Amino acid sequence: KIAVNAKTSLASLKRENPQLEPTLAIIQVYFLPLVILSIFLRQVGIRVIHICLPEGSSKDEIVSEILRLNEDPNVQGLALDLPESLYSSKVLSAVKPEKDVDGLSSVNLGRLVHGDVYDCPVPPTACAVMELLENLGGKTVLLVGTSGAVGAALQSMLQREGAVIISCPWKAPQLQNELRHADVVVFGSMKPGDIPVSWIKPGTTIISCSHDLLSEKCNYGQQNNPAAENTVGSLAIAMRMQNMVKTMERWIQSRQHRKWNLHCLKLQPLSPVPSDIEISRAQSPKAVDVLAKEIGLLTDEIEIYGQTKAKVRLSLLERLKDQPDGKYVLVAGITPTPLGEGKSTVTVGLVQALTAHLNINSFACLRQPSQGPTFGVKGGAAGGGYAQVIPMEEFNLHLTGDIHAITAANNLLAAAIDARILHENTQSDKSLYNRLVPVINGMRGFSAIQLARLRRLGINKTDPETLTEEEISKFVRLDIDPSTITWQRVVDTNDRFLRKITVGQANTEKGFVRQAQFDIAVASEIMAILALTTSLQDMKERLGKMVVANDKKGEPVTAEDLGVTGALAVLMKDAIKPTLMQTLEGTPVFVHAGPFANIAHGNSSVLADKIALKLVGEKGFVVTEAGFGADIGMEKFFNIKCRASGLVPSVVVLVATVRALKMHGGGPNVTAGAPLKKEYTEENLQLVADGCCNLQKQIQITQLFGVPVVVALNIFKTDSPAEVDLVCKIAKQSGAFDAVPCNHWSDGGRGAVKLAQAVERAANQKNSFKYLYSLELPIVEKIRIIAQKVYGAQDIELSPVAQSQVDRYTRQGFGNLPICMAKTHLSLSHQPERKGVPTDFILPISDVRASIGAGFIYPLVGTMSTMPGLPTRPCFYDIDLDPITEQVKGLF
């Protein structure tokens, strides 16, 4: 009956969870056929992994195997079939309580002894004994040789039934006397043959059991009790199967979305506000595994890097695929000053307010900062003041190595391009073929990526010996035109002297010299792919589609043609996982990807957003940030990122500052590193009012997409109350759902509570999100729509080079891709010095390029540099390391 019930329950679980494959791992240290167990398993529907360790294996070796199975996400249950001498506390404690089907681990046994019978598995032997006994109240039960975990479990359960328990070792002198007075005798292992039947009083219930349940090699019932004869072992095995089913139920429940149990960290803001790094160091972050557990991540879904950051595995998306998404909030901004207006700070302050102060699940999704700005002009990018990600030095330096992985992958592809050109120019078709498809161990075969290239060429052959000379030539020659190479090497440092270089000058390159350049690593198309991909398979396909040049016939040459796709995917396999960190108030943050906001789309990853939206739950919020102003980052977020993800935004938070509005109103230039002029530090309502035209325009841009907008006015200590009130009034009059002053920089989440409440209200408004243009429109028309509707241009003007590229991409079949404009962020126009809302200008398109793997066409507006340079006094003058404490100094 127990086995039938277990089978029925498991069948029901499988119907509700079609992908479910219940798996029980069994560890033995000797080989014994699991015949009876196998019968039960087949009946119930459980898969078994049988690990048989060599006889004589030590406890440490057993523990090592247990720990391995603990971390195997495909194993839900773990059972031990060991000699008595190996059932030590060390071995039993190693079993994860949630995988312990025998209830013998210290945690589960402790729960049982304390009466938590329903919260833990009960040892099957003890369960079977109790199943065979009834009406125990007042009876004397003698436990003979029942020591260890099973003995403790039996005693606890018998006592709860009102029995009087006496425990006696096998060879104790008083054994005969105790046997004469017992109503029930439970033998803990096989009863020695020298115990006379006369020692046991008539009518005594006798049960014999052994720990060797899996094989039933020593289990039998006593002849004095025919009802129990030869049933204990089978019954105990059935109980184990029942435990396994309950373990599966708990396992399924643990993988379902559940309410967060988040412990937020307290803030004690100081005035004046200390430096960012001092604030960061004054807070003690939670261990990242604790944070992960609080927000519902499973142990097998995180890979820990140190104490405060961890990678999150993409398997979570499959686990929570039926969980409704939370609300999706984008933080954008007005056209900024060169100092930035605090979008990252607003993003962090907003999630601190939502989670730590309003008790609403929320996640911040931020880009990983580039080393270039960190050591160049901008400095750190972890937010600021009492609204930042911690530890801020880890956030800003290396993190989990994603940018290094991108650099490695990018430069491997660059090396492959030049190497292929050299080898094709110096070898015959036959030599190339023999080297590309060599004989190894007497066998010759195509690799998988070579077979794929053959199919693309229309050659449906798999035997290298059968290709004709013409087919061999088509296969081995990419015929790359060096003048069309668009793939550059990258480095994550601002280095102006790499903007133009010459490669191939060594004698070994045989005169194949060409001009090239370095870009900054975050401008690599691989970074854009990382930010837009939706899975490992999708990333691999995108990497293969990257166009690196044209051949001499004008056809595109891809990474797949070069045979490097698999290698690129290997280098990127860990970078695809978002990195989990936390804010100053202990709320969760994903840091992932950091595409260049001028050249690429300037948004953090689709995967981080998707995972966060599942974790926060239906009533939660995911707040992500777009680079630069709404005319750049937000437009690309909607038209590119939302198309890639299929996600629909709920609210836009538009960040503004009085400082930037004064600049747009005609104030003097703002220069990084130079003191602000008095216009910015003294009240000037006229400058503010004049500059609000830029805020109004950015609100109008947001409204083009049908999404409610909340203006967040990032307050500086020099802002007067009248200036703040004026901005909020004009913002609301211009169509903003609300406009809220924010003090999160000085007060943490408490200073952004009103913003959080406004965002929550706006998210409940009717949303009529729409894209700005149809992908079916011609490339030029899509560019024109962005220029006129977003920037306010009269029209566009394509250079002959740009028009030629448009024609080529259209002919090559890339005309239906979205547009990613490469434009200055310092003005709505192409001229950085034109502030406010420029009008009557023609937008010049100097060139048009394509990131086919990432999936967009990017027109260059004027001249755009993909390699920043260092200023006269870079940030690195202030960055230092204390050799005693190893603390980083100078990162803000």
N, C-alpha and C positions, 0 to 999 in steps of 0.2 A: 504493500500500500504506500509506504514512504517513497519507494522508487517511482511508483506511478505518479504520485503527487509532484515529485521533483521533475519528472519528465513533462508533465502537463504545464507546470510553472515555467519551465525553460522554453517550451514550445511557444508559450504566450509572449515571453520576452523576445524571442526571435522574430515573432510576427511584428511586434512593435519596433524592433531594431533589426532590419533585414541584414545588415552588415555584421551582425554579432557572431563571433566565433569563440564561445567559452573555452578557455584553455587552462588546464590544470598541469602544473609542473610537479613531478615527483622525484625527489632525490633519494637514491639508495647508495649504500657503500658495499653492496654485494649484489650479484645478479640472482633474482628470483622471479620466475614468471608471474605476471600480475593477472592471472586467469580470471579470478572472480571479479576483481576490479574492472577488468576490460569488459566483462559482460554488463556490469552496471553502467559503465560509461557509454557503451553502445546504446543501451536502453534509454539513458537520460539525454544523450546528445552532447557529450563533453569530449573535447579533444585533449589528449594527454601528451605531454613531453616528458619522456622518461630519461632521467640523467642517472647513469650508473657509475659511481666513482669507484676507483680501485679499492680492494680490501686493504685495510690498514691506513686509509686516508685519515689525516689529522683533523681535529676540530677546526683549525684555521683554514684548511682547504675546503671544508664543508661550508664554513661561514663565507668564504670567498665566492663560492657557487651560489649561495643564498643571496648575497648582495647583488650579484649579476642578475639574477632572476627578479629581484626586487625592482630593478630599474628597467626591466623589459616591459614595454607598454602592451605587448601582445599576450602577456601572461597575467591572468586575473587571480589565479589561486595557486598556492604553494603548499605541498605536503611533504613530510619527511618519513622515511622508512629506514630507521637506523638501529644499530645495536643499542642495548640499554645503556652501555657505558658512554655513548656519544650524545645522549640527551642531556646536555649540560645547559646551564643558564645562558652561557655565552652563545651557544648554537641557537637555542629557542628565541633568545632576545633579538637575534639578527633578522628573524623573519618579520617583514612589514606587517603590522597588525591588520591592515586592510586586505592582505593577501593570505592571511593565516586561516586556512580552512579547518584546521584541527583545534583552534582555540588554545594553543599551547604557548604562544608568545607571552612574555611578561605582562605586556599591556592588556591583552585580552583576558589572561588568567586573573589579573588584578580586578578587571571589571566584573568578572563572574563572581569572584569571592566577595566583592562589595555589593552584589545583588543586581548588577546591570545585565541581567540575563538576555534581555531583548536587544541590547546594543552590541553584542559580541557573539562570535561563534562559540558553541559549547563543545568541548572535546567529544568526538563521536563515541568513544568507548564509554564515557560517563553517561552520555545520552542513551546509549543502548541499554546499559544497566538499568537506568531509571525507567526506560520504556517497559522493561520486563518485571518491574516491581510495582506494587500498589499497596495502598493502605498501610503505610509505614509508620504512622503515628504511634509512638510508644514502643516500637519494636527495637530490638538490639541488632545492629548490623556490624558484623565483624569484617574489617578490611584486612586481608592477609597479603602482604607483599605488594601493596598498592602505594608506592612511593612516588615522589616527583610531582610533575604538573597534573597528571591524570588523577593521582591520589588526592591532591588538594582540591581538584574540581569535584570529585566524587563526595568528599567530606562536606564541602560547601552545599552541594545540592541535596544530599541526604539530610543534613541538619535542617534545611529549609522545609523538608517534608515532615519534621518532627521525630526523626529516628534518633536513637541513642547510638553514637558511633564509638567503636573501639577499634584501634589500629594495632596490628601485631606483626612483627617480622616473621619470616618463614621458620627460623630455627630458634625462636624464643621458647624458653622453658615453660611459659604459661600457655602456649598455644593450645595444648590438649584441653586445658580447663576452659579457655575462652570458647573453643569450638562447642563444648557441651552446653553452653548457655546462650549461644547465638541463635536468633530467629532467621537471620539471613547471613550467608557467608559469601563474600566476594573475593575470589582469588585474583590477584593482580597479574599473575602469569601462570604458566602451566603448573598444575598441582602435582607435587612430588608423589611418586607411587607408594612411598612408605608411610603415608598417612592412612591409618586404618579407618574403614567406614564406621567402626564402632565409636570413634571419637566424636562423631557428628550425631546429634540427637535426631530422632525420627521427625519428619515433617519440615526439617530445615530447608529453606530455599537456598540453593547453591548455584552461583554463577561464576564461571571461569572466563577470564579475558586476558588478552595480551596486547602489548602496544603494536604488534606486527599485524596491523589491520589490513594493510594493502594486499598482502599475500594470503592472509588467513592461515598462516602456517602453524600457529599454536593456539587456535581458538576452538573451544568446545563448551558445551553445557554439561553440567554434572548429571549423572544418571539418576540421582535422588530427585531431580526435578525435571521430569520428562517435558514439561512445557517449555523449559529453557534449553533443552538439549540441542546442540549443534546450531543454535540460532544467533548467538551473540556476535560472532564474526561477521556474518552476512548482514545482520541488523546494523552493526557499527559501520560497515561500508556504506550501507544505504543512508545512514545518518551523515556520513561524510559527503555523499552526493547532495543531500539536502543542504548541508552547510555551503557547498559550492554554489548551489542555486541562489542561496541568500547572499553569498559573496557577490555573485553576478548582479543581483538586484541593487546591492549597495554600490557596486562599481558603476552601474548605469546611472544611479541617482547622483553619485559624486561627479559625473561628467555632465550633468545638466546644469544649466545656468542657475545660480543661486544668489541670494541677497549678499551684498558685500558686508564684510565684518571689518571695516577699515578703522584702524586706530590712527587718528590724525595727530600730527605733532603740533605742540603749542609754540606760539611766537611771542616774544617780548620785545617789540620794536623799540629802538633807541632813537633819541633825537639829540643832536643831528644824526642823520642816517649814516652809519659807517660805510666803508667800501664794500663792494659786492663780495669780494673774497673773504673779508672779515665776517660778514653776515653768514656766508656759506659755512665757514669753519665753526661758527658759534652754534650751529645746529648739529645734532647727532642724528644722522639718517638711520632709518630702519634697515635691517638686513634685507637684501632684495628678495630672498626666498620667503621671508615673512610677508613682505608686501605682495608678492605673487599669490600666496595662499589667501590673503585678505580679499583679493579681487577675483578669486575663483579660478586661478590657474592651477593646473595639476602639476605634480612633481615632475612628471615625464614631459611636460610642455615647456620647461625652461632649461637653459644652459647658462650656468652662473659664471660670470667674469668678475672675480674678486668679490667684494662684500656688498657693493652698491649698484651693480648693473648686471643684467642678464639678457641673453637672447631669448626670444619667444618663438617656438616652433609653429610652423604653419598648420600642423595637424589640428590645432585648436579650431580652425575655420570649419573643418569637417565635423568636429564634435558639436559645435554650436550652430550648425547650418540652419536648424529650424528655429533658432532664437531670433525674435524680432530685433531689428536694429534700433539704436537710440536716435536722438536728434543730432543733426550734423551742422556744426557752426563753423563758419569761415571768418577769420580775423584778417582784414585787409586794412588799407590806410589811404590817406590823402597823399598827394605828391610830397615826398619828404624833403627835409633839408639833408645835407651830407652827414648830419649827426644821427639820423634815424629818429623816428618818433615813438618807438617803444611798442611795436606790435608783439614782439615776443614777451615783453613784460606784461602787456595786457592779457595775452593768451594765458600765461601762468597765473596771473592774478584772478582771472575769471574762473579757472578751474578750482583754484584754492577757495574762492568764495562759494562756488556751487557745492563742492564736496565737504569742505571743512566747516562751513558756516550755515549752509542750507540743507545739508544732509542729502544731496542729490548726487548719484553716481556721475562722475565726469572724468574724462581723459584728455590730456593735452597731447597733441601730435606735432612735434617740431622737427625741423631739419637739423642735420648734423652740421656744425660750423666747419668751414674750411680753415686750414692752417694759414692760408694766404691772408685773409683779413685779421685773423687772430694775432699774427706777428707783424701785420702791416699797419692799416689805418684804424680799423673799427674796434679791434680788441675782441673780448669774449662775446658770445651770443646766447648765453643761458638765461636771458631775462635780466633783471636787475633789482637792486634794493631788496625789499622783502617779498618779491615775486620772482623767484628764479628756481632753476633746476639745480639740484645738488647731487654730488659734490661738483661745483662749477668747474674746477680745474680738470676733472676727468671728462666732463661734458665737452670741454673745449679742446682737449689734447688727446688725439688718437681714438678715444672712446673704445669701441670693440674692433677697430681695424678695418671698417668698411671702405674708407677712402683709400687705404693702402691696397685693398683687394681690387678696387676699381683701377687704380694706377697700374697694378701688375697686369691685369687683364688687358687694359687699353694698350700698354706698351708691348705686350706679347703680340697683339694683332699688328701693331706698327712694324715690329721686327719681321713678322711673317710676310708683310707686303714687300718690303725692300729685299728680303732674302729670295722671295719668289721671282721678282724681276731679275735679280742677278743670275739665278740658276737658269731661268728660261733664256736669258741672253747669252749664256756661255755653254749651253749643252744642246745636243741634238734631241729630237723627239724620242729616239730609242733610249738614250742615256737617261733622260728625264723619267721615262716610263719605268725603266729598270730600278731607278732609285725610289720612285714614288710607290711602286708595287714590287717590293723586293721578294726574293726567295728566302724563306725562313724555315729552317729544319726540313728542307727539301720540298716545302709547300709554298705556293704563291696564291695570295687571295687579296681581294679588295677589303678595305675597312668599311664600316657601316656608312661613314660620311662620304667615302668615295663612291659607294654604290648609289647613294642619293644623288651625287653629282652626275653620274652616268644616266640616271633616270631623267634628270632635268635636261640633259643633252639629247634625250630620245634614244639612248643606247640601252636596250633591255637585255644586257648580258651580265653574267656573274662570274664567268671563267676568264681570268686575265689573258689566257692563251688564245682566245677566240676573237679579240679585237682586231679590226683591220688597221692598216697604217693611217688611213684618214680618221678613224675613230680614236686611235691613239693620240694623234695630233690634237684633235678637239679636246680630248680628256686632259692632256698634260699642259696645254697652253692657255693661260688666262689672258695673255697679251695685254697686260695692264698698260695704259697710257700714263706715264709718270706725270704728265702735266695736269692730269685730272684727279690726282690723289687728294682726297679731302680728309683723310684720317691722319691726325697729328699725334705726336707723343705728348704726354702730360706729366706734370709735377705739381704737388700741392704747396707751392711756394710762389709768392709774388716775385717774379724774376723777369724784368723788362728785357734783359739781354737775350732771352730765349724767344722773343717774338719773331725773329727771323734767324734761321741757322742754315748751315750747309752740311749735308750728310754724305757719306761715301768717300771721304778724302783719303782714307788709308789705301796703301798700295794693294792690299788684299781685295778691295772692292773693284779693282780693275777699271777705274775711271768712270764708274757709274755714279756720278755726283749729281745731286739735285738740291734745290732749295726747299726747306721745310720750316717748321716752327714747333714750339711747345705751346700748349694751352694749359691753363690751370686745371687740376684734376677734376674739379666739380663741373667743368664745362664739357667733360667727356660725354659722348652719347650713352656710354654704359651707365653713367650716373642717372641720366634721364630715363633709361630703361628700368633701372632699379626702382625708381620712383613711380613708374607707371605699370609695372608688371603685376599680374594677379595670381601667379603661381610659378613654381619652379619650371614646369613645362612651358608655360607662356614666356618666361624669361629666356629659356633656351631658344625658343623659336624666334624671339625678337633679336637675340644676339646673332643668330644666323642670318637674319634679314638685313643687318647693317650694311649699307653700301659704302665702300671705302674708296672707290674710284670707278672709272669707266674703262672698258677695253678699247682697242683701237677702232672698233666698229661703232663705238658710242653706246654700247650696252653696259648696264651696271654690273660691277664685280662686288660680291658680298663676302662676308666672313665665312659663310658656308662654303663658297667656292674655294676659299683658301684652306678649308679643312680644319679650322681652328675652333669651331663652335663648341664642341665638347670640352676642350681645354678651358675655354672662357667660362663655361658653366661651372666647371670644377673650382676655378678660382673664386667664383661668386656664390658658391653654395651656402656659405655661412652669412655672407653679407645680405642675403635676401631676407634674413630673419630680423624683425624690428628689435631694437634695444630698449629694455624696460629700465626706467629710472624714476625719480620722485621729485616733487616740489619741496620747498622749505617746510610746507605743512603736511608732508607725508602723503600727498595725493599722487596717483600714478601718471607717468609721462612715457610716451613712446618717442624715441629719437631715431629717425630713420631717413636716410637719403638726404641729399642737399644739392639739387641741381641748380646751376647758375641761373639766377632769375632774369638776367638780360637775354642770354642766348637760349636757354631752355625754359621750362615752364615755372621754375622757382617754387615748387611745392614739395612738402614731405610725401611719404610714400602712400600709395593706394592700399597696400597691404596693412600698414600700421593703422590706417583709418578703418579698414574693414574689420580687423581684429578688435580694435577698441570699441567699435559700434556694437559688436556682439557682447563684449564684456560688460559694458555699462547697462545693458538691458533696455527695454522699451521706453522707460521713463528717464533714462540717462542722457548725457550730452557728451559728444566728442567735439573738441575745439581744436581746429587746425589753422595754421597760418600760411598766408600767401606772401611771396616776396614783393617788396616795394609797394607802389600805389595800386589802387583798384584798377587803374587803366592797364597795368601790366600783370601782376600776380593774380588778381581776382579774375580778370578776363581769361587768362590761361587756365586757371583752376576750373572755371565753368566749361569752357569750350574744349579743353584737352583732357584734364584730369577726370572730370565728371563723365565724359564720354568713355574713357578707359575703364572706369570703375563701375559705371551704372548707378552710382549713388546720387541722391537728390539732396541738395543743401536745404536747411531749414531757415537759417538766419545768417546775415552778414553783419559782423561788428566792424564798423569803420573807425579806425583810430585817427584822431586829430590832436594837434597841440596848438596852443596859442602861439608858440614860437614859430611854427611852420606857417600858420595863417598870416602872421605879421610879415613874414618873408614874401608870401604871395600877394600881400597888400601893398607891396612896394618897399618893404624894409631892406636894409643893406644886406650884402652877401653874408651868408653863414659859412664859415670855413672850419673844417675839423682841426682842432689843436689851437685855434685862435680864440681869444676872449670874445664873448658876445657884446655887441654894441648896445648902448643904453636903450635903443628902441625896443630891445627884447627883454630888458630887465625892469623897465618902467611901464606903467599903465598907458596904453595908447589905443583907445576904442576905435578910432578911425581906421588905423592900420588893420585891426582885427576885422572890422566890418568889411573893408575892401578885400581882404584876403579870403573871406568866407566864400567868394565865388568858386574857389577851387574845391572846397568842401561840398558846395551845392552841385558842382559838376560830377564829383565822385559819387554822390548820392544818386544822381540821374543815371550814371553808368550802371550802378547796382540795379536800379529799377528796370533797366533794359532786359534783365534776366528774370524779373518777376519774383524776386526774393525780398522779404522784409529786411530793412536795415536799421540797426541801432548804432548811434554814434557814441563812441567812448572817447571822452575828452581826457587825455592823459595830463594830469595836473602837475605843474612845476611850482616850486615855492615862490617864483617871481610872478606868477599869474595872479591878477587881482580878481576879487569876487565879481566885479562888474564885467570884466572880460569873459569870465567863465559863463556867466548868465547870458551874455550876448551870443556867444557861440551856440549854446544849447537852444536858445530861442530861434536863431536863424536855421539851425539844423532841423528842428521840428517843422518850421514853416516851409522848409524845402522838401518835405516828404519823408523824413526819417520817422520811423515808428516811435522812437524815443531818442533822447540824447542825455547822457549821464556823465557827470564829473567823476573821475576815478582817482583814488588815492592809494592804490595797491602798492606803489613803489615805497611809500613810507609806512603803510599800515598792514601790508600783506592782504590776504583774502578779505579781511574785514573791510578794507577800503574799496572793494569791488562788489560788495553785496548788492547795491542798487543796480549795478550793471547786470549782475547775474539774474536778478529778478526781472529786469527789462527783457533780457534774452529769453528767459523762460516764457514770458508773456508773448513775445514776438513769435516764438516757435509754435505757438498754438494758433497763429493767424493762418488764413488761407494762403496756400503756397501755389503760385502759378509759374513755377520755374520753366524756363525755355532757353534753348541755345540761341546764340546771336545769328547764326547762319547755318544753312544746310551744307553738308559735306559734298553734295552733288554739284554745287556751284563751281565754276572755274576758279583756279587759284587766284587770278588777278581780282576777280569779283569779291572773293572772301577777304583779300587784303584791303580792298577799297571799303568794304563794310566796316571793318575794324577801324580804319583810319578816319572815316567820316563819323560814324556813330559813337565811337569811344573817344578818340583823340580830338575830334572836332575839326579835322582837316577839310579843306575844300575838295581836294582830290589827291590822287597819288601820281607819281611819275617814276616809271621804271627805267633804269639805265639799260643800254643795249645788252650788257652782260646779264642783268637780271631777267630781261625778257627772254634771252636765249636759254637761260636755266629753266624758266617757267615752261617754255616749249618742250625742253628735253624731259622734264619730270612728267609732264602731261603725256608725252609720247611713250614714256617708260611705264605708264600705268599708275603713277603716284598722285594723280590730280585730285583724288577724293580724300586726301588727308587733311586734318585740321591745320590751322595756321598758328605759328608761335613767333610772334614779332620780336625781333631783337632791336630794342630801342632804349635810349637813355631813360633812367628812372627819375631824373631831376626836373622833368617838364612833361606836360601832356603832349607837347610837340617833340620834334627831333632835335631841338636846340635847347641845351641845358639851361641857358641863361633866361629863357622866356618863362616866366612864372605866371601864377594865376591861372587864367583860362585863355591861352593863345587862340587867335582866330585868323582867318584869311591866310592860311599857309598851305602849301603843297607839300605832301609828305614824300621825300625822295627815297626810293628803294634802290640801293646801290648794288645789291646782289641778292640772290635767293639760293638757299642751300636746303639740304634735306637730311633729316634723321629718320631713316626709314624703319629702323628697328624700334626706336622710341615711338614712331608713328606720327610725325608731324613735319611740315615744311616750315623753315624759318627764314623769312625775309630780313635782310639787314637794312635798317633805317640809318642812312648816313654811314659813318665808320664806327664799328664796334670792336673793341679789343677783347679778346678771349684770354689774355694774359695780363693781369694787373701788374703795376710796378710798385716798388717801395717808395714811400715819401722820404723827404730829407731826414725826418726823425721818426723812424718806425716805432711801433709799440714794443719791439723787442728790447729797446733801451731800458724799459721798466720791468722786464720779466727776468726773474732770477730764481735760483734754487738754494735753499738753506741746506748746506751739506750735512748738518747735524740732524735736523728734524726731517729732512727731505721734503719740506713744504715748498710749494710753488708760490712765488711772490709776483705781484704786478699784473695779474690778469684782472684788471679793473679794481 
